[in-house]
């Protein structure tokens, strides 16, 4: 009995491990490209009608390459700020318009390209920044084939590319063109479709790197400009609060200055406890009109005493919890209206959020 159970278990494991090899893909078997002789109909029976437009000569036809027939062409992904591509362009090319804050677009593109190679642990065999060309060393844009833990990863293929960077005379637009220079693979031959996919894949990987670099640049730019980034969230006690990415010391100082510009008179300022007490004097419409213009909304607060508790969040960033003069936290609806009003004021001041 134990012998039967042991053998059954072994067979089950083998079947499970080899299950993926039971079903084969015969879509491109030679038999599917063979046209046989027409069916011979006896003389005493009526021969079925056959449209002459679809008559094929009985023979063995050359089968299509499976890799070309099953894989669609890749698409250039315009995911980075200011990126776009021309419809119908047969080459792997993308254009970039100069984004906010970037003074040297071509130099920024070059840095993103170098960072991309560093991420792939590859180097540039030839680099001519004046001509805008770079030829890479070998690397693979495809992930290795997944194997069992006792096996070594199998590299599908590796490639070498040429990147060409061209900038318009007005220097506000630049393009990046990718061409496959060399290709190596033990199992997958290079076809026209695969070549196009590799070139576009390399280009899309660069676009991702460019987008990452610009996002990092934008965050740093915000810090250098002293931008207060506000969003709705919760403090450490779960109260509805305004959340800023700034550190506590920076957020405390800058927010105190912001309150004074919004018609608050600060009566107490304690940077150790993070508590700010202030009196809000709601301005009349004529004052707002003369300073900001007719379309600016007032803060959704009544004149009176308010307290703002500024704390470092356990999850990172800084919370700004608003309370009335008695120390009661403002309702979430009021906080949401206050958030929208403050964002509008900051934008009017020329501050990016």
C-alpha positions in Angstrom: 0.0 0.0 0.0 2.8 2.4 0.9 4.6 1.4 -2.3 1.5 2.4 -4.3 1.2 5.8 -2.6 4.9 6.6 -3.0 4.8 5.8 -6.7 1.6 7.8 -7.2 3.1 10.8 -5.5 6.3 10.7 -7.6 4.2 10.5 -10.8 2.1 13.4 -9.7 5.1 15.6 -9.1 6.7 14.7 -12.4 3.4 15.4 -14.2 3.1 18.8 -12.4 6.7 19.8 -13.3 6.3 18.8 -16.9 2.8 20.0 -17.4 3.8 23.1 -19.4 5.5 20.8 -22.0 2.4 18.7 -22.7 0.6 21.2 -24.8 2.6 22.1 -27.9 2.1 25.0 -30.4 1.5 23.6 -33.9 0.2 26.8 -35.4 3.1 26.9 -37.8 3.4 23.1 -38.5 4.2 22.3 -42.1 0.9 20.5 -42.5 -0.9 23.8 -42.1 0.8 25.2 -45.2 0.1 22.2 -47.4 -2.8 22.3 -50.0 -3.9 18.8 -50.9 -5.5 17.6 -54.0 -9.2 18.5 -54.5 -11.7 15.9 -53.5 -12.7 13.7 -56.4 -16.4 13.6 -56.9 -18.0 10.6 -58.6 -19.5 11.3 -62.0 -23.0 10.6 -60.9 -22.8 13.3 -58.1 -22.9 17.1 -58.4 -19.6 18.7 -57.7 -19.8 21.4 -55.0 -19.2 25.0 -56.2 -15.8 26.5 -55.5 -15.1 30.2 -55.9 -12.2 30.5 -58.4 -10.9 33.5 -56.4 -9.9 31.1 -53.6 -8.5 28.3 -55.6 -5.0 27.3 -54.6 -2.5 25.1 -56.4 -2.1 21.8 -54.5 1.5 21.9 -53.1 3.6 22.5 -50.0 3.9 26.2 -49.3 6.6 27.9 -47.4 5.5 28.5 -43.9 5.6 31.9 -42.3 8.2 32.7 -39.6 6.4 32.3 -36.3 8.3 35.2 -34.6 7.3 37.6 -37.4 3.7 36.5 -37.7 2.8 36.5 -34.0 4.6 39.5 -32.6 3.2 43.0 -33.3 5.4 46.0 -33.8 6.4 47.9 -30.6 5.1 51.4 -29.9 7.1 54.4 -28.8 5.8 55.5 -25.3 5.5 59.2 -24.9 5.4 59.1 -21.1 8.0 61.7 -20.2 7.1 65.4 -19.9 7.1 67.2 -23.2 7.8 64.0 -25.2 6.0 63.2 -28.5 6.5 61.1 -31.7 5.5 61.6 -35.3 2.8 59.3 -36.5 3.9 56.9 -39.2 7.6 57.3 -38.4 9.2 54.0 -39.3 12.3 54.6 -37.1 12.6 54.4 -33.3 12.6 58.1 -32.6 11.1 60.4 -30.0 11.1 64.2 -29.6 11.4 66.2 -26.4 10.3 69.8 -25.9 12.3 71.6 -23.2 10.4 71.2 -19.9 10.2 73.7 -17.1 13.4 74.5 -15.3 15.7 72.8 -17.9 18.1 75.3 -19.5 20.3 72.8 -21.4 18.0 70.3 -23.0 20.6 68.4 -25.0 22.9 68.1 -21.9 20.0 66.8 -19.9 19.3 64.1 -22.5 23.0 63.1 -22.5 23.0 62.7 -18.8 19.8 60.5 -18.9 21.5 58.4 -21.6 24.6 57.9 -19.4 22.5 57.0 -16.4 20.6 54.4 -18.5 23.9 52.7 -19.5 25.0 52.8 -15.8 21.8 51.1 -14.8 22.4 48.3 -17.3 26.1 48.1 -16.2 27.2 48.9 -19.7 29.5 51.5 -21.2 29.8 53.6 -24.4 32.2 52.3 -26.9 32.1 55.5 -28.9 30.8 58.8 -27.7 30.8 62.1 -29.6 28.7 64.7 -27.9 29.4 67.4 -30.5 27.9 65.2 -33.3 25.3 63.8 -30.9 26.1 60.1 -31.3 26.8 57.3 -28.9 27.5 53.6 -29.6 26.9 51.3 -26.7 28.7 48.2 -25.5 26.8 44.9 -25.2 23.8 44.8 -22.9 20.3 43.2 -22.8 17.0 45.1 -22.7 15.1 41.8 -22.1 15.0 40.1 -18.7 16.6 36.6 -18.5 14.4 33.6 -18.9 13.0 32.4 -15.6 14.4 29.0 -14.6 14.3 26.7 -11.6 16.3 27.7 -8.5 18.9 25.1 -9.2 19.5 26.4 -12.7 21.4 29.4 -14.0 19.5 32.3 -15.7 19.5 32.1 -19.5 20.1 35.4 -21.4 17.7 35.7 -24.3 19.9 37.9 -26.3 22.2 40.9 -26.0 22.5 44.0 -28.2 24.5 47.0 -29.1 22.8 50.3 -30.1 23.6 53.6 -31.6 21.8 56.6 -30.0 21.7 59.8 -32.1 20.7 63.1 -30.4 19.7 66.0 -32.7 18.7 69.5 -31.4 16.7 72.1 -33.4 18.4 75.4 -34.1 16.1 77.2 -31.6 17.3 74.6 -28.9 13.8 74.2 -27.5 13.3 70.7 -29.1 15.5 67.7 -29.5 15.1 64.2 -30.8 16.6 60.8 -29.9 17.0 58.1 -32.5 17.9 54.5 -31.7 19.4 52.0 -34.2 20.4 48.4 -33.6 24.1 48.0 -34.4 24.8 44.4 -33.4 22.8 41.4 -32.1 23.7 38.1 -30.4 21.5 35.2 -29.4 21.9 31.4 -29.3 18.2 30.6 -29.7 16.4 33.5 -31.2 17.3 34.6 -34.8 17.0 38.3 -35.6 14.0 39.2 -37.8 12.7 42.5 -39.0 10.0 42.6 -36.4 12.4 41.7 -33.6 14.8 44.4 -34.8 12.0 47.0 -34.6 11.0 45.7 -31.1 14.5 45.9 -29.8 15.1 49.4 -31.1 11.8 50.7 -29.7 12.4 48.8 -26.4 15.8 50.5 -26.0 14.2 53.9 -26.8 11.4 53.3 -24.3 13.9 52.4 -21.6 15.6 55.7 -22.3 12.3 57.6 -22.1 11.7 56.0 -18.7 15.2 57.1 -17.5 14.6 60.6 -18.8 11.2 60.8 -17.0 12.8 59.6 -13.8 15.6 62.1 -14.0 13.2 65.0 -14.6 11.0 64.0 -11.7 14.1 64.0 -9.4 15.1 67.3 -10.9 11.6 68.8 -10.3 11.6 67.7 -6.6 15.1 69.2 -6.1 14.0 72.4 -7.9 11.0 72.7 -5.5 13.2 72.4 -2.5 15.6 75.0 -3.8 12.8 77.4 -4.6 11.3 77.0 -1.2 8.0 75.7 -2.6 5.5 74.6 -0.1 3.8 71.5 -1.4 0.4 71.0 0.2 -2.0 68.1 0.0 -4.8 66.6 2.2 -3.9 63.9 4.6 -3.9 62.9 8.3 -1.6 63.6 11.2 -0.2 61.0 13.6 -3.4 61.0 15.5 -5.6 60.5 12.5 -7.0 64.1 12.3 -7.5 65.6 8.9 -4.5 67.8 8.2 -2.6 69.5 5.5 0.6 67.6 4.5 3.8 69.0 3.1 6.9 67.2 1.9 9.1 69.7 3.6 11.0 68.8 6.7 9.7 70.1 10.0 12.1 73.0 10.5 11.7 74.2 7.0 7.9 73.8 7.0 7.5 75.5 10.4 9.5 78.6 9.3 7.9 78.9 5.8 4.4 78.3 6.9 4.7 80.9 9.7 5.7 83.4 7.0 2.8 82.3 4.8 0.3 82.9 7.5 1.4 86.5 8.0 0.9 87.1 4.2 -2.7 85.8 4.5 -3.8 88.4 7.1 -3.0 86.3 10.2 -1.5 88.1 13.2 0.7 85.6 15.0 0.4 85.7 18.7 2.4 82.7 19.7 5.2 80.9 17.9 6.8 77.8 19.6 9.1 75.9 17.4 9.7 73.3 20.1 6.1 72.1 20.4 5.3 73.1 16.8 2.3 75.2 17.9 1.4 78.5 16.2 -1.4 80.7 17.6 -2.7 83.4 15.3 -5.6 85.7 14.9 -7.3 85.8 11.5 -8.9 89.1 10.3 -11.1 88.2 7.4 -10.5 90.9 4.8 -13.4 92.5 2.9 -13.8 92.1 -0.8 -12.3 95.4 -1.8 -9.0 94.6 -0.1 -8.8 91.2 -1.9 -9.7 92.8 -5.2 -7.0 95.4 -5.0 -4.3 92.9 -4.2 -5.2 89.7 -6.0 -8.0 90.5 -8.5 -11.8 89.9 -8.6 -11.5 86.1 -9.1 -9.7 85.3 -5.8 -11.7 83.5 -3.1 -11.3 84.3 0.6 -10.1 81.7 3.0 -13.1 79.6 4.3 -12.6 80.8 7.9 -14.3 83.3 10.1 -12.4 86.0 11.9 -11.0 84.9 15.2 -8.4 82.8 17.0 -6.8 79.7 15.5 -4.1 77.3 16.4 -1.9 75.3 13.9 0.0 72.3 15.2 3.0 71.4 13.0 4.5 67.9 13.5 6.8 65.5 11.8 4.9 62.6 10.4 5.9 59.0 11.2 5.5 58.2 7.5 7.7 61.1 6.4 6.8 64.7 5.7 5.1 67.3 8.0 1.5 67.7 9.0 -0.3 71.0 9.7 -3.4 70.4 11.9 -5.7 73.4 12.1 -7.7 74.0 15.3 -10.0 76.8 16.6 -9.2 79.0 19.5 -10.4 76.3 22.0 -8.1 73.6 20.5 -10.8 71.7 18.7 -9.7 70.3 15.3 -11.5 71.7 12.3 -13.9 69.5 10.5 -12.6 67.5 7.5 -14.9 69.5 5.2 -13.5 72.8 6.4 -10.0 71.4 6.0 -10.7 70.4 2.4 -12.1 73.9 1.6 -9.1 75.5 3.3 -6.7 73.3 1.3 -8.2 74.4 -2.0 -8.2 78.0 -1.0 -4.5 77.9 0.1 -3.5 76.1 -3.1 -5.3 78.9 -5.1 -3.6 81.6 -3.1 -0.1 80.0 -3.6 -0.7 79.7 -7.3 -1.7 83.4 -7.5 1.5 84.2 -5.7 3.4 82.4 -8.5 4.3 79.4 -6.4 4.1 75.9 -8.0 2.3 73.2 -6.1 
